[in-house]
C-alpha cells in the first residue's frame, strides 16, 4: 500500500514538473495569431495591438495571419484543425463565435473544437450614415427607410456579422426594409460608406469613432445599453425611439482543442496582464470598448449563453447564409 502511494506521489510530482517545464519552455518558435478577417477592421486592429505586446512578453514573434472570407469561417477552420501546441491562436468576434453556427454547416464546433483563453472586450457599435443621407436622427432614418423601402443600402462584415445582425434587428423592430450589402470585413464596408457607395452602417466603435470625430461620417446613435463615454452626446438607439434595442460586439481569443493546460494558463496570464496595462486600457476606453479579460471557464460559459441568444434571433429574423456560404 505504501509503495503504491509513493508511486502515485512520484507520478503526480512528475506530471506537475512536466506541466511546469512545459509552461516555462513555451514558446520556442513564433506564434501565429489568426484574424479571420481582412486587414484594417476592429478585430485586426485589436489583434495587432495585443500581438505586439504578447510578442514582447513571450520573447517570440507573434505573427498576425489575416484569413478573411465566409464571415470568419475560413480562419476559424484553419485554427480548429491546427496542431494543439499553442503555436496557432485565433481572435474572433461574436458573429463568428455565436451566429455562424446557425447559418452555415461548419466543419468545426465552436465549443468542442476550441480551447478558450479569454474574452478580450465588448464594444457597442455606432449607427452611422454618409453625410449625403438627409437624416440627422434615428427617427428621420426610420421615416426615410419607410418612405423608400429597400433603397437604402447598409453594409456589414458579412452575413451573420455584427453589422448584419444589428441591421436585421433594427429593421425587424422598426418595420423598415433596407438592403444588406455584405463585405469580407467591416473595414471595406466603412471605406465604402465614407466614399458614398453605401448609405448606412452599424459598425464596431473601435474603428468607427475616429471617423465620427473627423466628420467623415454622421453618427446617429450607439447600439449598446448605455451611452458611450467617448460619444457622450450621442443617444443609444433605444433612447432615440427604438425601445428595447441593444446589440454589442465582443472579441475572444482561443486555441485548438487539446492545447495543453499549462500553455492555456500561460497565454491567459500574459493576455490578461497585457489588458491591464494603462496604455491598452486607454486605447480601448478611447473608442468606447470595455475590457473583459475573463477566465477560460468564464468565456466558455458566456459563449454557450450567447449561442442560445443568437440562435433565437437568427430564427426570428429569418437570417440565411449567403449563397454558396
NUKE-14714 format. One record per residue: residue number from 1; residue in one letter; chain; x negated, y negated, z negated of N, C-alpha, C in turn. Coordinates in steps of 0.001 Angstrom, whole numbers. Each point is the difference from the previous one (the first is absolute). Layout:
BEGIN
> NUM:A:A:X:Y:Z:X:Y:Z:X:Y:Z
...
END
This chain:
BEGIN
> 1:X:A:-832:1202:0:832:-1202:0:-864:-1247:0
> 2:X:A:-1071:77:-853:-899:-1141:-112:-712:-255:1326
> 3:X:A:-453:1097:630:-688:-140:1289:921:-591:1060
> 4:X:A:1280:400:-45:974:-533:959:157:-1501:-178
> 5:X:A:106:-418:-1266:141:-1438:-291:-1236:-763:433
> 6:X:A:-1166:592:-228:-1254:-651:389:-63:-167:1512
> 7:X:A:365:1081:728:-14:-70:1467:973:-1063:511
> 8:X:A:1177:-65:-653:999:-984:402:-512:-1414:-243
> 9:X:A:-653:-189:-1138:-529:-1323:-334:-1088:-406:988
> 10:X:A:-867:963:347:-1070:-268:969:591:-353:1362
> 11:X:A:1043:749:383:642:-259:1296:611:-1399:27
> 12:X:A:660:-375:-1109:611:-1333:-81:-1065:-1087:67
> 13:X:A:-1129:236:-708:-1087:-975:8:-580:-135:1396
> 14:X:A:-177:1138:677:-567:-9:1352:916:-749:968
> 15:X:A:1307:243:-158:959:-684:881:-22:-1496:-250
> 16:X:A:-16:-381:-1283:-27:-1424:-343:-1275:-647:520
> 17:X:A:-1140:712:-143:-1278:-519:486:32:-163:1517
> 18:X:A:575:1025:673:87:-31:1459:856:-1169:465
> 19:X:A:1153:-210:-672:890:-1102:355:-698:-1340:-216
> 20:X:A:-721:-96:-1144:-702:-1243:-296:-1097:-273:1013
> 21:X:A:-738:1062:353:-1074:-136:981:550:-411:1354
> 22:X:A:1160:583:361:622:-318:1277:366:-1486:60
> 23:X:A:574:-485:-1092:403:-1392:-67:-1201:-927:94
> 24:X:A:-1119:402:-664:-1189:-838:-16:-701:-5:1355
> 25:X:A:-22:1151:683:-726:94:1267:783:-599:1174
> 26:X:A:1326:-38:-117:844:-547:1070:-94:-1513:15
> 27:X:A:-119:-618:1187:-148:597:1328:-1469:40:440
> 28:X:A:-307:915:899:-1366:106:519:-77:-411:1469
> 29:X:A:1126:-460:549:44:-466:1384:1137:-1029:124
> 30:X:A:102:-698:1132:1055:-1008:171:1409:571:-182
> 31:X:A:890:-831:-517:1400:354:-207:840:-710:1046
> 32:X:A:937:720:589:879:-589:1015:1340:-354:-633
> 33:X:A:411:-1267:149:1305:-445:-468:871:-265:1222
> 34:X:A:948:884:234:865:-108:1169:1121:-1006:-258
> 35:X:A:142:-940:917:1125:-933:8:866:414:1188
> 36:X:A:1206:501:-229:795:545:1110:713:-1056:845
> 37:X:A:-644:-1151:144:519:-1098:815:-1164:-669:714
> 38:X:A:296:-781:1035:-1053:-707:725:-550:-1124:-878
> 39:X:A:-1191:-526:329:-610:-1044:-832:837:-1285:-70
> 40:X:A:-160:-714:-1117:592:-1327:-139:1243:-96:-848
> 41:X:A:658:1127:-271:1212:-10:-800:-318:-7:-1486
> 42:X:A:1035:-77:-855:-231:-78:-1439:-709:1214:-585
> 43:X:A:299:1202:509:-656:1203:-522:-1476:1:375
> 44:X:A:-296:-443:1204:-1388:-99:449:-751:-1036:-836
> 45:X:A:623:-1147:-239:-622:-1055:-815:-301:533:-1400
> 46:X:A:981:664:-587:-173:528:-1351:-1023:1121:-33
> 47:X:A:51:877:1000:-947:1107:66:-1436:-479:94
> 48:X:A:-235:-1024:811:-1357:-533:142:-456:-700:-1283
> 49:X:A:927:-672:-657:-297:-670:-1261:-456:1023:-1047
> 50:X:A:752:1092:-118:-327:1042:-972:-1222:804:432
> 51:X:A:-97:271:1304:-1107:791:521:-1350:-647:-259
> 52:X:A:-60:-1310:133:-1253:-723:-239:-458:160:-1450
> 53:X:A:939:-161:-924:-327:138:-1425:-318:1452:-354
> 54:X:A:764:936:578:-202:1416:-303:-1369:462:483
> 55:X:A:-418:-508:1141:-1317:340:541:-1105:-419:-966
> 56:X:A:140:-1187:-572:-994:-501:-956:-67:882:-1240
> 57:X:A:1171:471:-452:50:771:-1246:-414:1455:198
> 58:X:A:284:545:1172:-343:1401:256:-1435:160:490
> 59:X:A:-589:-1086:490:-1348:93:535:-61:663:1362
> 60:X:A:1149:102:664:86:564:1345:928:-886:835
> 61:X:A:-236:-20:1290:845:-794:882:1424:546:28
> 62:X:A:976:-879:-86:1402:375:182:415:-521:1375
> 63:X:A:264:916:894:308:-343:1387:1505:-99:190
> 64:X:A:465:-1145:473:1421:-167:292:283:585:1373
> 65:X:A:904:941:52:344:702:1249:1459:-295:343
> 66:X:A:232:-927:940:1359:-355:411:547:1028:972
> 67:X:A:1083:660:-374:637:1009:848:1480:-363:161
> 68:X:A:277:-1025:782:1366:-468:171:824:890:910
> 69:X:A:1310:-126:-128:906:741:866:978:863:-757
> 70:X:A:1201:169:581:1057:853:-565:373:-410:-1415
> 71:X:A:0:-1305:-259:417:-487:-1306:-895:425:-1145
> 72:X:A:-1259:303:312:-937:427:-1029:-204:1497:-51
> 73:X:A:794:762:743:-52:1467:-83:-1310:589:513
> 74:X:A:-610:-636:1004:-1245:524:567:-1106:-11:-1044
> 75:X:A:-144:-1129:-684:-1026:-105:-1026:277:897:-1195
> 76:X:A:1270:99:-373:372:858:-1133:-303:1463:302
> 77:X:A:313:454:1197:-274:1392:374:-1497:276:-22
> 78:X:A:-784:-955:492:-1449:154:4:-521:260:-1410
> 79:X:A:500:-775:-957:-462:156:-1383:533:1288:-622
> 80:X:A:1257:310:240:601:1217:-564:-753:1250:424
> 81:X:A:-574:-28:1210:-680:1170:537:-1523:-76:-125
> 82:X:A:-491:-1022:-726:-1441:-143:-208:-456:869:-1172
> 83:X:A:-1272:333:-57:-510:792:-1134:261:-738:-1319
> 84:X:A:445:705:-1025:297:-634:-1291:-1260:-185:-841
> 85:X:A:-913:-823:502:-1293:-159:-668:-257:-1422:-490
> 86:X:A:1012:-881:135:-174:-1363:-480:-621:-950:1000
> 87:X:A:-293:491:1209:-657:-856:986:955:-563:1044
> 88:X:A:1276:337:-117:1025:-599:854:1175:-392:-884
> 89:X:A:340:-1292:25:1106:-538:-781:939:-756:927
> 90:X:A:1176:-332:-503:939:-800:788:612:-1068:-897
> 91:X:A:231:-1174:579:798:-1021:-669:1177:-288:927
> 92:X:A:1199:238:-491:1192:-131:831:1121:-680:-775
> 93:X:A:1062:-333:714:1082:-806:-563:1285:791:-199
> 94:X:A:974:-672:-590:1273:625:-345:656:682:1203
> 95:X:A:-35:-642:1161:644:598:1174:-611:1338:365
> 96:X:A:-1320:46:-19:-716:1226:349:189:1076:-1058
> 97:X:A:-21:-413:-1270:141:957:-1089:1437:476:-198
> 98:X:A:958:-931:27:1344:347:-488:1129:-70:1018
> 99:X:A:-251:-578:1185:1056:-104:1013:-216:989:1138
> 100:X:A:-1241:96:473:-285:865:1142:416:1459:-179
> 101:X:A:-60:559:-1218:449:1393:-155:1450:224:421
> 102:X:A:813:-1063:45:1409:125:402:213:-332:1481
> 103:X:A:-1068:-461:659:138:-404:1403:-682:956:971
> 104:X:A:-1024:673:-471:-803:839:888:-130:1423:-537
> 105:X:A:-265:940:901:-366:1354:-398:-1514:-23:-203
> 106:X:A:-405:-256:-1215:-1413:-207:-290:-758:1321:-176
> 107:X:A:-1244:43:484:-819:1207:-174:-687:29:-1360
> 108:X:A:493:-784:-930:-542:-41:-1357:1124:-393:-948
> 109:X:A:-227:229:-1291:959:-355:-1040:-652:-1067:-879
> 110:X:A:659:-1163:-141:-634:-1108:-718:-231:309:-1480
> 111:X:A:748:924:-562:-186:369:-1404:-994:1156:-139
> 112:X:A:178:1046:797:-808:1215:-165:-1386:-84:625
> 113:X:A:-169:-809:1043:-1254:9:742:-955:-1137:-351
> 114:X:A:340:-769:-1035:-878:-1091:-427:-221:48:-1507
> 115:X:A:-1181:-418:-403:-317:-138:-1420:18:-1495:-305
> 116:X:A:992:-479:-750:104:-1433:-270:-1178:-516:-827
> 117:X:A:-437:-1214:311:-1053:-655:-777:604:-1161:-785
> 118:X:A:618:-957:696:649:-1102:-689:909:-789:937
> 119:X:A:1076:-539:-562:801:-986:724:-719:-1328:-210
> 120:X:A:-374:-633:1083:-844:-1194:-76:795:-1236:-418
> 121:X:A:1039:-326:785:734:-1243:-252:1393:68:598
> 122:X:A:813:-959:-389:1309:-167:613:130:-1457:417
> 123:X:A:714:-231:1078:101:-1356:512:1321:-197:721
> 124:X:A:743:-1033:-367:1202:-312:768:-403:-543:1358
> 125:X:A:913:13:917:-273:-544:1316:531:-1421:123
> 126:X:A:-240:-586:1157:491:-1335:300:789:67:1300
> 127:X:A:1205:-538:-13:818:-93:1205:-409:-1274:714
> 128:X:A:-583:153:1198:-479:-1152:753:595:-31:1405
> 129:X:A:35:-1179:574:470:-169:1379:-991:-885:746
> 130:X:A:26:90:1326:-812:-897:816:586:-1407:-127
> 131:X:A:-839:-1038:-35:495:-1371:-174:1045:-449:1025
> 132:X:A:56:676:1148:978:-388:1022:1407:505:-304
> 133:X:A:122:963:-928:1323:530:-349:744:-1071:-812
> 134:X:A:1196:-397:441:708:-1131:-629:693:340:-1317
> 135:X:A:-775:525:-954:558:303:-1325:-1001:-417:-1068
> 136:X:A:524:-417:-1142:-845:-396:-1120:366:717:-1295
> 137:X:A:920:940:87:426:736:-1184:504:1379:403
> 138:X:A:144:863:-997:522:1340:254:1432:-80:525
> 139:X:A:815:-879:-566:1396:-136:446:71:-428:1458
> 140:X:A:-900:-893:407:-27:-434:1406:-464:1133:913
> 141:X:A:-937:828:-479:-452:1147:791:1145:994:188
> 142:X:A:759:247:-1062:1139:921:82:1032:-533:997
> 143:X:A:274:-1302:-70:976:-608:904:-457:118:1451
> 144:X:A:-1300:-233:248:-528:92:1362:36:1441:503
> 145:X:A:-341:942:-865:14:1408:385:1415:479:314
> 146:X:A:979:-534:-712:1393:370:269:502:-659:1286
> 147:X:A:-490:-1189:272:394:-720:1214:-615:635:1235
> 148:X:A:-1216:541:-154:-732:602:1130:-446:1418:-367
> 149:X:A:949:926:-172:-356:1369:-427:-980:686:956
> 150:X:A:-1091:478:-569:-995:718:794:-1013:-865:709
> 151:X:A:212:-1317:32:-910:-891:729:-1300:-257:-748
> 152:X:A:68:-1:-1327:-1199:-256:-789:-804:1287:-149
> 153:X:A:-1295:-85:273:-887:1148:-136:-792:-104:-1301
> 154:X:A:-42:1077:-765:-853:7:-1183:-1020:1125:125
> 155:X:A:-1233:-297:-390:-1076:973:138:-262:762:-1294
> 156:X:A:-841:1015:112:-405:774:-1183:-1264:773:322
> 157:X:A:-564:654:-1020:-1188:830:196:352:1347:626
> 158:X:A:1276:227:285:436:1248:609:1285:501:-629
> 159:X:A:619:969:629:1236:574:-520:-245:565:-1395
> 160:X:A:806:-441:-962:-148:460:-1373:-953:-824:-836
> 161:X:A:-702:-960:639:-924:-858:-733:745:-1018:-854
> 162:X:A:-749:-734:-819:607:-958:-908:894:-1006:736
> 163:X:A:-507:-571:1087:771:-990:749:1269:577:602
> 164:X:A:-75:1247:464:1173:638:588:1067:274:-1052
> 165:X:A:-421:581:-1122:947:297:-1077:612:-1293:-530
> 166:X:A:-832:-1028:-156:508:-1294:-485:1029:-575:962
> 167:X:A:-287:98:1297:927:-520:1009:1296:792:61
> 168:X:A:-97:1318:-84:1196:849:26:879:-264:-1222
> 169:X:A:-646:-154:-1146:738:-288:-1230:709:-1353:114
> 170:X:A:-693:-974:586:549:-1341:166:1221:17:925
> 171:X:A:-132:644:1160:1126:27:942:1162:824:-553
> 172:X:A:-321:1061:-739:1035:841:-598:809:-795:-1024
> 173:X:A:-698:-802:-800:657:-739:-1073:680:-1295:471
> 174:X:A:-420:-505:1168:569:-1263:490:969:188:1169
> 175:X:A:111:1226:492:894:245:1132:-475:-649:1279
> 176:X:A:-1312:-126:147:-572:-607:1209:-690:1061:844
> 177:X:A:-423:-408:1195:-745:920:866:-1165:-743:633
> 178:X:A:-1195:515:-255:-1210:-519:640:-713:1177:653
> 179:X:A:-844:-277:971:-687:1060:738:-1377:264:-606
> 180:X:A:-231:1247:-362:-1269:374:-622:-1072:238:1050
> 181:X:A:-1169:-628:-183:-1150:193:881:-1134:596:-826
> 182:X:A:-254:1302:113:-1063:627:-807:-1386:-210:609
> 183:X:A:-990:-207:-855:-1403:-120:406:-800:1102:-694
> 184:X:A:-1290:87:312:-847:1001:-642:-461:-454:-1375
> 185:X:A:182:-1271:-288:-388:-570:-1281:715:-1326:-150
> 186:X:A:32:-525:-1220:627:-1304:-198:-860:-1131:553
> 187:X:A:-1306:250:203:-886:-1055:510:417:-479:1392
> 188:X:A:170:888:989:458:-477:1308:1425:-544:-26
> 189:X:A:828:485:-919:1356:-541:-126:-61:-1454:-460
> 190:X:A:-864:-271:-962:-170:-1371:-492:-587:-888:1091
> 191:X:A:-948:536:754:-600:-756:1112:1060:-378:1030
> 192:X:A:871:945:325:1056:-270:982:1044:-973:-534
> 193:X:A:272:23:-1307:934:-968:-556:-602:-1410:77
> 194:X:A:-1270:-114:-347:-679:-1303:83:8:-505:1445
> 195:X:A:-149:945:942:-14:-376:1417:1383:-182:613
> 196:X:A:1058:318:-755:1352:-194:499:576:1151:799
> 197:X:A:-711:1145:45:521:1156:743:1163:675:-743
> 198:X:A:-3:-91:-1318:1133:450:-804:409:-1166:-893
> 199:X:A:1215:73:-536:514:-1143:-745:-3:179:-1520
> 200:X:A:109:1245:-469:188:264:-1426:-954:1096:-467
> 201:X:A:-448:-109:-1252:-874:1033:-554:134:45:-1522
> 202:X:A:205:1203:-509:-86:248:-1446:-1391:586:-200
> 203:X:A:-897:-747:-608:-1396:439:-12:-608:-53:-1391
> 204:X:A:-997:864:-222:-697:48:-1273:-613:-1356:-326
> 205:X:A:132:-410:-1252:-493:-1312:-421:-1507:-134:156
> 206:X:A:-744:1108:-149:-1461:-50:35:-515:-670:1267
> 207:X:A:546:370:1153:-486:-573:1257:830:-1187:483
> 208:X:A:1153:-253:-621:915:-1033:487:-175:-1364:-656
> 209:X:A:-265:-5:-1302:-70:-1260:-749:-945:-1028:640
> 210:X:A:-1208:390:445:-890:-1008:601:620:-715:1203
> 211:X:A:780:702:795:614:-610:1191:1197:-877:-376
> 212:X:A:664:368:-1107:1084:-851:-515:-593:-1324:-463
> 213:X:A:-1092:87:-748:-637:-1205:-527:-592:-862:1107
> 214:X:A:-416:648:1098:-576:-746:1127:1072:-590:912
> 215:X:A:1272:337:-269:1094:-537:798:180:650:1358
> 216:X:A:-615:1180:189:114:674:1303:1279:825:112
> 217:X:A:619:310:-1145:1289:699:-15:884:-693:-1031
> 218:X:A:1309:192:117:933:-592:-967:524:1096:-914
> 219:X:A:-218:-164:-1290:468:980:-977:1395:-369:-475
> 220:X:A:891:1006:-44:1376:-231:-444:251:546:-1403
> 221:X:A:-656:1107:-340:237:633:-1304:-1029:1087:-232
> 222:X:A:-44:492:-1235:-830:1157:-321:919:1183:-305
> 223:X:A:-527:1205:131:857:1189:-57:51:682:-1357
> 224:X:A:-789:-465:-965:-45:661:-1297:1132:-398:-929
> 225:X:A:-36:563:-1208:1019:-303:-999:-239:-1369:-643
> 226:X:A:-1267:-435:14:-356:-1298:-573:-745:-830:1030
> 227:X:A:-16:-1310:-220:-728:-893:893:-1505:259:-88
> 228:X:A:-692:-321:1099:-1447:85:10:-577:-1270:-612
> 229:X:A:-940:150:-921:-601:-1184:-611:-752:-836:1027
> 230:X:A:-562:677:1021:-773:-711:1014:915:-772:962
> 231:X:A:1295:345:39:1000:-720:811:1214:-264:-894
> 232:X:A:-241:-656:-1108:1019:-135:-1051:1254:-762:436
> 233:X:A:-110:-840:1021:1167:-761:466:913:834:910
> 234:X:A:-491:1158:403:749:835:937:925:949:-764
> 235:X:A:1297:31:335:917:907:-703:-208:1440:434
> 236:X:A:509:926:-795:44:1385:452:1174:124:963
> 237:X:A:32:1072:780:1122:224:914:1303:87:-800
> 238:X:A:-82:626:-1175:1195:121:-850:477:-1377:-459
> 239:X:A:-928:-842:-421:351:-1353:-431:576:-818:1152
> 240:X:A:-455:312:1203:425:-752:1181:1356:448:530
> 241:X:A:650:941:-681:1363:360:385:283:1457:269
> 242:X:A:-1059:825:114:221:1435:254:-160:726:-1333
> 243:X:A:1053:-20:-801:-35:522:-1361:-389:1480:-24
> 244:X:A:-972:319:-863:-419:1389:-150:-1134:418:920
> 245:X:A:-396:-896:914:-1092:353:914:-1335:-1:-744
> 246:X:A:-796:1068:202:-1352:59:-570:-778:1097:700
> 247:X:A:-1185:-334:445:-877:1013:584:-1435:-490:-102
> 248:X:A:-853:821:-543:-1410:-355:-137:-859:1120:565
> 249:X:A:-1186:-369:435:-937:981:518:-999:366:-1090
> 250:X:A:-603:1162:114:-1064:376:-921:-1029:850:734
> 251:X:A:-1161:92:-584:-1081:781:606:-593:947:-1033
> 252:X:A:-589:1078:476:-580:992:-907:-1135:751:690
> 253:X:A:-931:479:-806:-1154:758:487:144:1457:-414
> 254:X:A:-352:900:916:48:1440:-300:-1108:712:760
> 255:X:A:-236:1240:-399:-968:884:646:738:1262:444
> 256:X:A:-631:858:780:654:1268:354:277:848:-1241
> 257:X:A:1095:738:7:318:902:-1105:-1153:989:-189
> 258:X:A:-289:313:-1250:-1090:932:-287:-1317:-693:-291
> 259:X:A:-40:-1321:129:-1214:-736:-344:-288:214:-1485
> 260:X:A:-1212:386:-368:-313:296:-1406:390:-1131:-950
> 261:X:A:556:368:-1137:476:-979:-971:-1071:-996:-450
> 262:X:A:-1261:444:-214:-1023:-965:-404:-202:-1114:1032
> 263:X:A:142:342:1276:-153:-1011:1054:1181:-956:-6
> 264:X:A:1211:538:-162:1194:-859:-103:-147:-942:-1196
> 265:X:A:-466:546:-1127:-176:-811:-1205:-1026:-1105:226
> 266:X:A:-1072:319:716:-1032:-1002:290:568:-1099:900
> 267:X:A:722:385:1028:591:-983:914:1021:-875:-720
> 268:X:A:810:628:-850:996:-758:-766:-695:-1025:-895
> 269:X:A:-1045:435:-694:-746:-894:-887:-573:-1183:774
> 270:X:A:-657:282:1118:-642:-1072:763:1031:-962:584
> 271:X:A:1069:539:561:1005:-860:638:738:-867:-1022
> 272:X:A:352:574:-1128:727:-795:-990:-897:-1073:-618
> 273:X:A:-1297:295:-123:-925:-1028:-488:-190:-1096:1043
> 274:X:A:2:382:1266:-74:-993:1080:1235:-897:-23
> 275:X:A:1165:624:-195:1253:-764:-11:108:-931:-1202
> 276:X:A:-829:229:-1016:1:-870:-1179:-971:-1167:137
> 277:X:A:-808:-16:1070:-963:-1084:197:722:-1319:252
> 278:X:A:-478:-1091:-579:662:-1301:149:212:-430:1457
> 279:X:A:-998:214:868:161:-433:1390:1042:824:740
> 280:X:A:62:1302:-306:1016:858:634:1386:-369:-526
> 281:X:A:95:-253:-1295:1270:-436:-585:463:-1301:642
> 282:X:A:-930:-937:174:348:-1300:573:423:122:1454
> 283:X:A:-707:817:759:334:156:1425:1379:615:184
> 284:X:A:387:887:-894:1354:566:64:1033:-1029:-450
> 285:X:A:-308:-710:-1070:931:-1005:-525:257:-1114:1010
> 286:X:A:-1045:-361:753:115:-1090:975:1040:279:1080
> 287:X:A:257:1280:250:980:352:1043:1236:671:-595
> 288:X:A:152:-108:-1318:1218:494:-631:63:1484:-256
> 289:X:A:-1136:695:94:-20:1442:-252:-264:280:-1470
> 290:X:A:651:1020:-532:-189:399:-1397:-791:1293:-52
> 291:X:A:-1122:3:-695:-823:1201:-124:664:986:-953
> 292:X:A:24:1273:401:626:1056:-805:-1056:852:-705
> 293:X:A:-945:561:762:-1091:832:-549:529:1138:-873
> 294:X:A:967:731:488:595:1100:-762:-912:1220:-13
> 295:X:A:257:902:-931:-741:1257:-53:488:898:1145
> 296:X:A:-776:1036:343:459:929:1043:1384:587:-307
> 297:X:A:225:377:-1254:1296:592:-383:1126:-1019:116
> 298:X:A:-266:-1237:-387:1016:-1057:108:353:-265:1452
> 299:X:A:-1022:-24:867:290:-236:1416:812:1152:597
> 300:X:A:-339:1231:-361:742:1133:545:1471:-45:-412
> 301:X:A:266:-363:-1242:1381:-115:-482:727:-1134:725
> 302:X:A:-702:-1113:205:602:-1143:691:304:357:1458
> 303:X:A:-919:703:640:214:413:1387:1257:854:123
> 304:X:A:197:918:-911:1188:855:48:1281:-827:-156
> 305:X:A:-33:-1029:-850:1183:-854:-176:254:-838:1242
> 306:X:A:-1072:-448:662:142:-788:1228:515:866:1152
> 307:X:A:-424:1247:49:510:920:1023:1505:182:-139
> 308:X:A:476:114:-1222:1441:146:-240:753:-1263:424
> 309:X:A:-552:-1146:-339:631:-1293:320:103:-228:1505
> 310:X:A:-1116:190:706:2:-292:1426:700:1071:823
> 311:X:A:75:1204:-534:775:1033:683:1455:-423:136
> 312:X:A:531:-594:-1056:1384:-480:17:159:-1183:957
> 313:X:A:-977:-930:-4:87:-1191:851:-73:358:1483
> 314:X:A:-917:894:354:-156:415:1401:1307:604:518
> 315:X:A:648:804:-846:1259:629:392:1113:-1040:139
> 316:X:A:79:-912:-973:1075:-1003:12:-134:-951:1181
> 317:X:A:-1237:-369:346:-222:-953:1088:-61:688:1365
> 318:X:A:-31:1322:10:-58:733:1261:-1296:-210:757
> 319:X:A:-1097:-171:-735:-1289:-259:637:-535:1282:638
> 320:X:A:-452:-135:1237:-535:1149:734:-1419:-284:431
> 321:X:A:-787:1050:159:-1374:-159:464:17:-481:1441
> 322:X:A:-1080:-686:371:-130:-471:1383:-91:1204:937
> 323:X:A:392:-203:1242:-49:1064:988:-1425:532:104
> 324:X:A:-115:1321:-91:-1311:616:83:-745:-4:-1312
> 325:X:A:642:-580:-1087:-681:-88:-1293:87:1271:-775
END
